[in-house]
Amino acid sequence: MEEMKEITAEELKQRLEKGEKLNLIDVREDEEVAYGMIPGAKHIKMGEIPHRLEEFNKEEEYIFICRSGVRSENVCRYLQELGYSVCNMVGGMLAWEGEVE
């Protein structure tokens, strides 16, 4: 199986601070994202991903985020098998020290 790309919360924060345009997808549940998401992230619950594949472009990379990095890793494996370019934020929001909105 192809190795999965990963990014740490700190690396992601640095890339965003440089002004990079990244596709961030938060796969947590509604009550979890209520406490704040990384600015610019799009909320698509894990269970909705299979029904919303048309929102993803195979030419672009997507970074997936959850609370601890486990659900987002599962989403990444699923999408990678379908041919999408994905990256998992290791440690999830528990590791995120940047701003939230």
MOPAC internal coordinates of N, CA, C and O (Angstrom, degrees):
PM7 1SCF
backbone

  N    0.0000 0     0.00 0     0.00 0    0    0    0
  C    1.4745 1     0.00 0     0.00 0    1    0    0
  C    1.5363 1   109.55 1     0.00 0    2    1    0
  O    1.2310 1   121.36 1   -40.86 1    3    2    1
  N    1.2882 1   115.01 1   139.14 1    3    2    1
  C    1.4611 1   120.74 1   179.27 1    5    3    2
  C    1.5272 1   110.25 1   -60.51 1    6    5    3
  O    1.2310 1   121.22 1   -41.20 1    7    6    5
  N    1.3218 1   115.27 1   138.80 1    7    6    5
  C    1.4586 1   118.33 1  -178.99 1    9    7    6
  C    1.5251 1   110.16 1   -69.27 1   10    9    7
  O    1.2310 1   121.14 1   -35.83 1   11   10    9
  N    1.3206 1   115.43 1   144.17 1   11   10    9
  C    1.4554 1   119.36 1  -178.64 1   13   11   10
  C    1.5167 1   111.34 1   -89.76 1   14   13   11
  O    1.2310 1   121.15 1   -42.30 1   15   14   13
  N    1.3135 1   115.40 1   137.70 1   15   14   13
  C    1.4564 1   119.90 1   176.95 1   17   15   14
  C    1.5285 1   109.86 1   -75.12 1   18   17   15
  O    1.2310 1   121.33 1   -35.99 1   19   18   17
  N    1.3131 1   115.06 1   144.01 1   19   18   17
  C    1.4566 1   120.28 1   178.73 1   21   19   18
  C    1.5215 1   109.27 1  -133.51 1   22   21   19
  O    1.2310 1   121.52 1   -24.80 1   23   22   21
  N    1.3231 1   114.70 1   155.20 1   23   22   21
  C    1.4565 1   121.01 1   175.10 1   25   23   22
  C    1.5268 1   106.60 1  -138.69 1   26   25   23
  O    1.2310 1   120.37 1   -37.02 1   27   26   25
  N    1.3256 1   116.90 1   142.98 1   27   26   25
  C    1.4614 1   118.40 1   176.70 1   29   27   26
  C    1.5238 1   108.59 1   -85.99 1   30   29   27
  O    1.2310 1   121.01 1   -18.39 1   31   30   29
  N    1.3232 1   115.67 1   161.61 1   31   30   29
  C    1.4643 1   120.54 1   178.23 1   33   31   30
  C    1.5254 1   109.70 1   -58.91 1   34   33   31
  O    1.2310 1   120.24 1   140.98 1   35   34   33
  N    1.3343 1   117.15 1   -39.02 1   35   34   33
  C    1.4631 1   121.55 1  -179.22 1   37   35   34
  C    1.5313 1   111.45 1   -66.08 1   38   37   35
  O    1.2310 1   120.42 1   137.21 1   39   38   37
  N    1.3300 1   116.81 1   -42.79 1   39   38   37
  C    1.4762 1   120.61 1   178.14 1   41   39   38
  C    1.5227 1   110.24 1   -62.65 1   42   41   39
  O    1.2310 1   120.89 1   137.63 1   43   42   41
  N    1.3277 1   115.90 1   -42.37 1   43   42   41
  C    1.4569 1   120.45 1   179.82 1   45   43   42
  C    1.5246 1   110.23 1   -62.71 1   46   45   43
  O    1.2310 1   120.58 1   135.90 1   47   46   45
  N    1.3217 1   116.49 1   -44.10 1   47   46   45
  C    1.4628 1   121.43 1   179.49 1   49   47   46
  C    1.5322 1   110.36 1   -58.96 1   50   49   47
  O    1.2310 1   120.51 1   136.44 1   51   50   49
  N    1.3347 1   116.62 1   -43.56 1   51   50   49
  C    1.4634 1   120.36 1  -179.60 1   53   51   50
  C    1.5229 1   111.38 1   -64.64 1   54   53   51
  O    1.2310 1   120.47 1   138.91 1   55   54   53
  N    1.3245 1   116.71 1   -41.09 1   55   54   53
  C    1.4644 1   120.10 1   179.57 1   57   55   54
  C    1.5229 1   111.21 1   -64.81 1   58   57   55
  O    1.2310 1   120.61 1   139.88 1   59   58   57
  N    1.3370 1   116.44 1   -40.12 1   59   58   57
  C    1.4681 1   119.80 1   178.66 1   61   59   58
  C    1.5296 1   110.28 1   -67.52 1   62   61   59
  O    1.2310 1   120.46 1   141.32 1   63   62   61
  N    1.3278 1   116.72 1   -38.68 1   63   62   61
  C    1.4700 1   119.88 1   179.72 1   65   63   62
  C    1.5237 1   111.86 1   -64.73 1   66   65   63
  O    1.2310 1   120.65 1   152.00 1   67   66   65
  N    1.3435 1   116.36 1   -28.00 1   67   66   65
  C    1.4652 1   120.78 1   176.92 1   69   67   66
  C    1.5236 1   110.85 1   -76.87 1   70   69   67
  O    1.2310 1   121.00 1   172.96 1   71   70   69
  N    1.3375 1   115.70 1    -7.04 1   71   70   69
  C    1.4629 1   119.15 1   178.79 1   73   71   70
  C    1.5104 1   114.25 1    89.49 1   74   73   71
  O    1.2310 1   120.32 1  -165.07 1   75   74   73
  N    1.3245 1   116.98 1    14.93 1   75   74   73
  C    1.4684 1   119.07 1   178.96 1   77   75   74
  C    1.5215 1   110.23 1   -66.35 1   78   77   75
  O    1.2310 1   121.31 1   -37.23 1   79   78   77
  N    1.3314 1   115.11 1   142.77 1   79   78   77
  C    1.4589 1   121.29 1   178.07 1   81   79   78
  C    1.5193 1   107.34 1   -91.59 1   82   81   79
  O    1.2310 1   120.41 1   -73.37 1   83   82   81
  N    1.3193 1   116.82 1   106.63 1   83   82   81
  C    1.4599 1   120.91 1  -176.65 1   85   83   82
  C    1.5241 1   110.91 1  -117.57 1   86   85   83
  O    1.2310 1   121.21 1   -30.60 1   87   86   85
  N    1.3197 1   115.28 1   149.40 1   87   86   85
  C    1.4668 1   120.58 1   176.45 1   89   87   86
  C    1.5181 1   108.08 1   -93.77 1   90   89   87
  O    1.2310 1   120.96 1   -79.35 1   91   90   89
  N    1.3363 1   115.77 1   100.65 1   91   90   89
  C    1.4573 1   120.50 1  -178.96 1   93   91   90
  C    1.5240 1   109.31 1  -103.21 1   94   93   91
  O    1.2310 1   120.83 1   -50.72 1   95   94   93
  N    1.3228 1   116.01 1   129.28 1   95   94   93
  C    1.4590 1   120.70 1   179.40 1   97   95   94
  C    1.5223 1   108.43 1  -122.90 1   98   97   95
  O    1.2310 1   120.88 1   -59.34 1   99   98   97
  N    1.3293 1   115.93 1   120.66 1   99   98   97
  C    1.4673 1   122.09 1   179.17 1  101   99   98
  C    1.5230 1   107.31 1   -97.25 1  102  101   99
  O    1.2310 1   120.66 1   -61.42 1  103  102  101
  N    1.3337 1   116.34 1   118.58 1  103  102  101
  C    1.4725 1   119.52 1  -174.34 1  105  103  102
  C    1.5295 1   113.15 1  -101.17 1  106  105  103
  O    1.2310 1   120.09 1  -166.25 1  107  106  105
  N    1.3289 1   117.44 1    13.75 1  107  106  105
  C    1.4696 1   120.02 1   179.87 1  109  107  106
  C    1.5300 1   111.72 1   -73.83 1  110  109  107
  O    1.2310 1   121.13 1    -7.80 1  111  110  109
  N    1.3110 1   115.45 1   172.20 1  111  110  109
  C    1.4621 1   121.68 1   179.22 1  113  111  110
  C    1.5354 1   110.38 1   -79.29 1  114  113  111
  O    1.2310 1   120.69 1   -15.81 1  115  114  113
  N    1.3287 1   116.28 1   164.19 1  115  114  113
  C    1.4679 1   121.60 1  -177.28 1  117  115  114
  C    1.5249 1   112.85 1   -53.73 1  118  117  115
  O    1.2310 1   120.70 1   134.95 1  119  118  117
  N    1.3412 1   116.26 1   -45.05 1  119  118  117
  C    1.4644 1   118.57 1  -175.46 1  121  119  118
  C    1.5281 1   111.21 1   -69.45 1  122  121  119
  O    1.2310 1   119.97 1   157.67 1  123  122  121
  N    1.3234 1   117.67 1   -22.33 1  123  122  121
  C    1.4639 1   120.70 1   177.89 1  125  123  122
  C    1.5278 1   111.17 1   -78.60 1  126  125  123
  O    1.2310 1   120.53 1   135.57 1  127  126  125
  N    1.3228 1   116.59 1   -44.43 1  127  126  125
  C    1.4702 1   118.42 1  -178.19 1  129  127  126
  C    1.5270 1   111.55 1   -71.40 1  130  129  127
  O    1.2310 1   120.39 1   164.26 1  131  130  129
  N    1.3266 1   116.86 1   -15.74 1  131  130  129
  C    1.4674 1   120.29 1   177.60 1  133  131  130
  C    1.5288 1   111.20 1   -59.35 1  134  133  131
  O    1.2310 1   120.44 1   154.37 1  135  134  133
  N    1.3369 1   116.76 1   -25.63 1  135  134  133
  C    1.4625 1   120.56 1   179.96 1  137  135  134
  C    1.5309 1   112.37 1   -82.06 1  138  137  135
  O    1.2310 1   120.84 1   176.90 1  139  138  137
  N    1.3166 1   115.99 1    -3.10 1  139  138  137
  C    1.4535 1   118.86 1   177.15 1  141  139  138
  C    1.5134 1   112.78 1   124.80 1  142  141  139
  O    1.2310 1   121.73 1   -38.93 1  143  142  141
  N    1.3398 1   114.30 1   141.07 1  143  142  141
  C    1.4570 1   121.59 1   176.87 1  145  143  142
  C    1.5187 1   108.10 1  -122.11 1  146  145  143
  O    1.2310 1   120.96 1   -18.05 1  147  146  145
  N    1.3192 1   115.77 1   161.95 1  147  146  145
  C    1.4588 1   120.16 1   174.61 1  149  147  146
  C    1.5314 1   107.15 1   -63.64 1  150  149  147
  O    1.2310 1   119.94 1   -48.66 1  151  150  149
  N    1.3425 1   117.71 1   131.34 1  151  150  149
  C    1.4634 1   119.61 1  -178.66 1  153  151  150
  C    1.5311 1   111.85 1   -52.50 1  154  153  151
  O    1.2310 1   121.18 1   -49.32 1  155  154  153
  N    1.3309 1   115.35 1   130.68 1  155  154  153
  C    1.4595 1   119.94 1   178.43 1  157  155  154
  C    1.5169 1   113.97 1    92.75 1  158  157  155
  O    1.2310 1   120.26 1   170.45 1  159  158  157
  N    1.3370 1   117.11 1    -9.55 1  159  158  157
  C    1.4724 1   119.33 1  -179.51 1  161  159  158
  C    1.5194 1   110.26 1   -73.70 1  162  161  159
  O    1.2310 1   121.29 1   -28.45 1  163  162  161
  N    1.3190 1   115.13 1   151.55 1  163  162  161
  C    1.4547 1   121.71 1   177.05 1  165  163  162
  C    1.5215 1   107.06 1  -106.01 1  166  165  163
  O    1.2310 1   120.51 1   -42.72 1  167  166  165
  N    1.3223 1   116.62 1   137.28 1  167  166  165
  C    1.4653 1   120.42 1  -178.46 1  169  167  166
  C    1.5190 1   111.24 1   -95.91 1  170  169  167
  O    1.2310 1   120.81 1   -65.68 1  171  170  169
  N    1.3298 1   116.05 1   114.32 1  171  170  169
  C    1.4740 1   121.30 1   172.28 1  173  171  170
  C    1.5245 1   105.45 1  -133.21 1  174  173  171
  O    1.2310 1   120.08 1   -69.60 1  175  174  173
  N    1.3170 1   117.45 1   110.40 1  175  174  173
  C    1.4677 1   120.37 1  -178.70 1  177  175  174
  C    1.5221 1   111.02 1   -58.60 1  178  177  175
  O    1.2310 1   121.80 1   -34.06 1  179  178  177
  N    1.3291 1   114.16 1   145.94 1  179  178  177
  C    1.4622 1   120.26 1  -177.58 1  181  179  178
  C    1.5281 1   112.35 1   -48.54 1  182  181  179
  O    1.2310 1   120.43 1   133.71 1  183  182  181
  N    1.3244 1   116.77 1   -46.29 1  183  182  181
  C    1.4537 1   120.49 1  -177.11 1  185  183  182
  C    1.5144 1   114.61 1   -67.22 1  186  185  183
  O    1.2310 1   120.35 1   163.27 1  187  186  185
  N    1.3427 1   116.94 1   -16.73 1  187  186  185
  C    1.4712 1   120.64 1  -178.47 1  189  187  186
  C    1.5261 1   112.37 1   -90.97 1  190  189  187
  O    1.2310 1   120.56 1   164.68 1  191  190  189
  N    1.3357 1   116.54 1   -15.32 1  191  190  189
  C    1.4690 1   120.23 1  -174.81 1  193  191  190
  C    1.5387 1   113.25 1   -52.12 1  194  193  191
  O    1.2310 1   119.41 1   130.85 1  195  194  193
  N    1.3555 1   118.73 1   -49.15 1  195  194  193
  C    1.4727 1   118.53 1  -177.73 1  197  195  194
  C    1.5230 1   113.62 1   -60.04 1  198  197  195
  O    1.2310 1   120.13 1   154.08 1  199  198  197
  N    1.3372 1   117.36 1   -25.92 1  199  198  197
  C    1.4675 1   121.26 1  -177.58 1  201  199  198
  C    1.5169 1   111.89 1   -90.58 1  202  201  199
  O    1.2310 1   120.21 1   174.21 1  203  202  201
  N    1.3432 1   117.20 1    -5.79 1  203  202  201
  C    1.4625 1   120.09 1  -175.38 1  205  203  202
  C    1.5180 1   112.16 1  -123.48 1  206  205  203
  O    1.2310 1   120.68 1  -151.49 1  207  206  205
  N    1.3254 1   116.31 1    28.51 1  207  206  205
  C    1.4668 1   120.75 1  -177.46 1  209  207  206
  C    1.5260 1   112.33 1   -61.15 1  210  209  207
  O    1.2310 1   120.56 1   154.09 1  211  210  209
  N    1.3368 1   116.54 1   -25.91 1  211  210  209
  C    1.4714 1   118.71 1  -178.80 1  213  211  210
  C    1.5298 1   111.62 1   -66.51 1  214  213  211
  O    1.2310 1   120.25 1   165.82 1  215  214  213
  N    1.3321 1   117.13 1   -14.18 1  215  214  213
  C    1.4655 1   120.11 1   178.98 1  217  215  214
  C    1.5265 1   112.12 1   -82.64 1  218  217  215
  O    1.2310 1   120.61 1   173.04 1  219  218  217
  N    1.3372 1   116.44 1    -6.96 1  219  218  217
  C    1.4597 1   119.93 1  -179.45 1  221  219  218
  C    1.5229 1   110.70 1  -106.41 1  222  221  219
  O    1.2310 1   121.31 1   -39.85 1  223  222  221
  N    1.3267 1   115.10 1   140.15 1  223  222  221
  C    1.4631 1   122.10 1  -178.95 1  225  223  222
  C    1.5274 1   107.11 1  -109.80 1  226  225  223
  O    1.2310 1   120.52 1   -54.00 1  227  226  225
  N    1.3337 1   116.62 1   126.00 1  227  226  225
  C    1.4659 1   119.85 1  -177.31 1  229  227  226
  C    1.5261 1   112.66 1   -66.76 1  230  229  227
  O    1.2310 1   120.15 1   166.46 1  231  230  229
  N    1.3259 1   117.32 1   -13.54 1  231  230  229
  C    1.4743 1   120.61 1   179.46 1  233  231  230
  C    1.5279 1   111.50 1   -82.87 1  234  233  231
  O    1.2310 1   120.06 1   167.64 1  235  234  233
  N    1.3155 1   117.50 1   -12.36 1  235  234  233
  C    1.4689 1   120.41 1  -175.58 1  237  235  234
  C    1.5143 1   111.22 1  -115.05 1  238  237  235
  O    1.2310 1   121.28 1   -22.91 1  239  238  237
  N    1.3337 1   115.16 1   157.09 1  239  238  237
  C    1.4624 1   119.64 1   177.76 1  241  239  238
  C    1.5226 1   109.40 1   -98.19 1  242  241  239
  O    1.2310 1   121.14 1   -36.51 1  243  242  241
  N    1.3203 1   115.42 1   143.49 1  243  242  241
  C    1.4681 1   121.91 1   179.05 1  245  243  242
  C    1.5231 1   109.41 1  -121.68 1  246  245  243
  O    1.2310 1   121.17 1   -43.56 1  247  246  245
  N    1.3221 1   115.37 1   136.44 1  247  246  245
  C    1.4605 1   121.41 1   177.33 1  249  247  246
  C    1.5238 1   107.25 1  -105.67 1  250  249  247
  O    1.2310 1   120.69 1   -55.70 1  251  250  249
  N    1.3326 1   116.28 1   124.30 1  251  250  249
  C    1.4625 1   121.28 1  -176.87 1  253  251  250
  C    1.5206 1   111.93 1  -103.83 1  254  253  251
  O    1.2310 1   121.93 1   -39.60 1  255  254  253
  N    1.3377 1   113.91 1   140.40 1  255  254  253
  C    1.4569 1   122.47 1  -173.05 1  257  255  254
  C    1.5252 1   109.52 1  -131.59 1  258  257  255
  O    1.2310 1   120.30 1   -41.68 1  259  258  257
  N    1.3417 1   117.04 1   138.32 1  259  258  257
  C    1.4616 1   120.68 1   169.24 1  261  259  258
  C    1.5226 1   107.37 1  -139.61 1  262  261  259
  O    1.2310 1   120.01 1    23.34 1  263  262  261
  N    1.3192 1   117.59 1  -156.66 1  263  262  261
  C    1.4606 1   119.34 1  -176.58 1  265  263  262
  C    1.5244 1   111.47 1   -74.38 1  266  265  263
  O    1.2310 1   120.69 1   132.63 1  267  266  265
  N    1.3393 1   116.29 1   -47.37 1  267  266  265
  C    1.4618 1   119.24 1  -174.65 1  269  267  266
  C    1.5247 1   114.18 1  -121.84 1  270  269  267
  O    1.2310 1   120.35 1   173.32 1  271  270  269
  N    1.3383 1   116.94 1    -6.68 1  271  270  269
  C    1.4600 1   120.48 1   179.56 1  273  271  270
  C    1.5146 1   114.61 1   102.84 1  274  273  271
  O    1.2310 1   120.09 1   175.94 1  275  274  273
  N    1.3511 1   117.43 1    -4.06 1  275  274  273
  C    1.4634 1   120.18 1  -177.50 1  277  275  274
  C    1.5278 1   111.82 1   -82.85 1  278  277  275
  O    1.2310 1   120.47 1   130.18 1  279  278  277
  N    1.3273 1   116.70 1   -49.82 1  279  278  277
  C    1.4748 1   119.13 1   179.13 1  281  279  278
  C    1.5173 1   110.93 1   -63.67 1  282  281  279
  O    1.2310 1   120.79 1   138.70 1  283  282  281
  N    1.3371 1   116.10 1   -41.30 1  283  282  281
  C    1.4601 1   118.56 1  -179.20 1  285  283  282
  C    1.5299 1   110.38 1   -64.71 1  286  285  283
  O    1.2310 1   120.23 1   146.92 1  287  286  285
  N    1.3256 1   117.17 1   -33.08 1  287  286  285
  C    1.4678 1   119.79 1   176.96 1  289  287  286
  C    1.5228 1   110.10 1   -64.83 1  290  289  287
  O    1.2310 1   120.42 1   139.21 1  291  290  289
  N    1.3396 1   116.80 1   -40.79 1  291  290  289
  C    1.4708 1   120.54 1   177.84 1  293  291  290
  C    1.5256 1   111.19 1   -63.16 1  294  293  291
  O    1.2310 1   120.54 1   138.75 1  295  294  293
  N    1.3305 1   116.57 1   -41.25 1  295  294  293
  C    1.4609 1   120.94 1   177.94 1  297  295  294
  C    1.5281 1   109.49 1   -63.01 1  298  297  295
  O    1.2310 1   120.71 1   136.96 1  299  298  297
  N    1.3269 1   116.24 1   -43.04 1  299  298  297
  C    1.4662 1   120.41 1   179.62 1  301  299  298
  C    1.5275 1   111.53 1   -60.09 1  302  301  299
  O    1.2310 1   120.71 1   135.45 1  303  302  301
  N    1.3347 1   116.25 1   -44.55 1  303  302  301
  C    1.4716 1   119.38 1   179.88 1  305  303  302
  C    1.5263 1   110.68 1   -61.22 1  306  305  303
  O    1.2310 1   121.12 1   136.38 1  307  306  305
  N    1.3163 1   115.46 1   -43.62 1  307  306  305
  C    1.4696 1   120.85 1  -179.81 1  309  307  306
  C    1.5340 1   110.81 1   -60.71 1  310  309  307
  O    1.2310 1   120.54 1   129.81 1  311  310  309
  N    1.3393 1   116.58 1   -50.19 1  311  310  309
  C    1.4598 1   120.31 1  -176.77 1  313  311  310
  C    1.5210 1   111.86 1   -70.66 1  314  313  311
  O    1.2310 1   120.39 1   145.94 1  315  314  313
  N    1.3281 1   116.86 1   -34.06 1  315  314  313
  C    1.4608 1   120.16 1   179.48 1  317  315  314
  C    1.5260 1   109.98 1   -62.89 1  318  317  315
  O    1.2310 1   120.84 1   140.61 1  319  318  317
  N    1.3295 1   116.00 1   -39.39 1  319  318  317
  C    1.4659 1   120.08 1   178.22 1  321  319  318
  C    1.5237 1   111.55 1   -64.30 1  322  321  319
  O    1.2310 1   120.66 1   153.13 1  323  322  321
  N    1.3254 1   116.34 1   -26.87 1  323  322  321
  C    1.4723 1   120.60 1   178.98 1  325  323  322
  C    1.5268 1   111.27 1   -86.92 1  326  325  323
  O    1.2310 1   120.45 1   179.71 1  327  326  325
  N    1.3316 1   116.74 1    -0.29 1  327  326  325
  C    1.4607 1   119.66 1   175.96 1  329  327  326
  C    1.5114 1   116.11 1    96.29 1  330  329  327
  O    1.2310 1   119.99 1  -166.12 1  331  330  329
  N    1.3317 1   117.62 1    13.88 1  331  330  329
  C    1.4680 1   120.28 1   178.66 1  333  331  330
  C    1.5221 1   110.41 1   -90.92 1  334  333  331
  O    1.2310 1   121.06 1   -24.57 1  335  334  333
  N    1.3236 1   115.57 1   155.43 1  335  334  333
  C    1.4611 1   122.10 1   178.40 1  337  335  334
  C    1.5276 1   108.16 1   -92.69 1  338  337  335
  O    1.2310 1   120.98 1   -66.54 1  339  338  337
  N    1.3203 1   115.73 1   113.46 1  339  338  337
  C    1.4619 1   120.44 1  -172.80 1  341  339  338
  C    1.5251 1   112.27 1  -130.58 1  342  341  339
  O    1.2310 1   121.59 1   -19.47 1  343  342  341
  N    1.3216 1   114.57 1   160.53 1  343  342  341
  C    1.4566 1   121.59 1   179.14 1  345  343  342
  C    1.5267 1   106.78 1  -148.12 1  346  345  343
  O    1.2310 1   120.13 1   -45.19 1  347  346  345
  N    1.3185 1   117.36 1   134.81 1  347  346  345
  C    1.4666 1   121.39 1  -178.66 1  349  347  346
  C    1.5209 1   110.72 1  -100.58 1  350  349  347
  O    1.2310 1   120.55 1   -47.70 1  351  350  349
  N    1.3468 1   116.55 1   132.30 1  351  350  349
  C    1.4613 1   119.25 1   174.06 1  353  351  350
  C    1.5250 1   107.91 1   -83.14 1  354  353  351
  O    1.2310 1   121.34 1   -71.71 1  355  354  353
  N    1.3192 1   115.05 1   108.29 1  355  354  353
  C    1.4645 1   122.38 1  -177.50 1  357  355  354
  C    1.5237 1   110.42 1   -66.80 1  358  357  355
  O    1.2310 1   121.10 1   -44.40 1  359  358  357
  N    1.3383 1   115.50 1   135.60 1  359  358  357
  C    1.4639 1   119.18 1   177.20 1  361  359  358
  C    1.5106 1   113.98 1    86.81 1  362  361  359
  O    1.2310 1   120.75 1   165.38 1  363  362  361
  N    1.3400 1   116.17 1   -14.62 1  363  362  361
  C    1.4559 1   120.46 1   176.17 1  365  363  362
  C    1.5236 1   114.69 1    57.49 1  366  365  363
  O    1.2310 1   121.60 1    19.89 1  367  366  365
  N    1.3338 1   114.54 1  -160.11 1  367  366  365
  C    1.4696 1   120.07 1  -176.83 1  369  367  366
  C    1.5279 1   111.95 1   -66.13 1  370  369  367
  O    1.2310 1   119.95 1   160.92 1  371  370  369
  N    1.3348 1   117.71 1   -19.08 1  371  370  369
  C    1.4608 1   119.69 1   176.72 1  373  371  370
  C    1.5281 1   109.82 1   -63.47 1  374  373  371
  O    1.2310 1   120.49 1   153.22 1  375  374  373
  N    1.3414 1   116.66 1   -26.78 1  375  374  373
  C    1.4622 1   121.21 1  -178.16 1  377  375  374
  C    1.5300 1   112.61 1   -95.63 1  378  377  375
  O    1.2310 1   120.52 1   171.97 1  379  378  377
  N    1.3359 1   116.61 1    -8.03 1  379  378  377
  C    1.4650 1   120.82 1  -174.52 1  381  379  378
  C    1.5220 1   110.96 1   -78.27 1  382  381  379
  O    1.2310 1   120.48 1   -55.67 1  383  382  381
  N    1.3343 1   116.69 1   124.33 1  383  382  381
  C    1.4536 1   120.69 1   179.81 1  385  383  382
  C    1.5210 1   112.31 1  -113.76 1  386  385  383
  O    1.2310 1   120.92 1  -178.13 1  387  386  385
  N    1.3357 1   115.85 1     1.87 1  387  386  385
  C    1.4609 1   119.37 1  -179.92 1  389  387  386
  C    1.5193 1   111.67 1   -83.14 1  390  389  387
  O    1.2310 1   121.68 1    11.90 1  391  390  389
  N    1.3110 1   114.38 1  -168.10 1  391  390  389
  C    1.4678 1   120.38 1  -178.82 1  393  391  390
  C    1.5242 1   110.26 1   -71.47 1  394  393  391
  O    1.2310 1   121.78 1   -22.95 1  395  394  393
  N    1.3300 1   114.21 1   157.05 1  395  394  393
  C    1.4633 1   119.94 1   171.62 1  397  395  394
  C    1.5405 1   106.50 1  -131.85 1  398  397  395
  O    1.2310 1   121.80 1   -21.35 1  399  398  397
  N    1.3240 1   114.17 1   158.65 1  399  398  397
  C    1.4670 1   117.80 1   176.97 1  401  399  398
  C    1.5126 1   109.74 1  -135.65 1  402  401  399
  O    1.2310 1   120.10 1   180.00 1  403  402  401

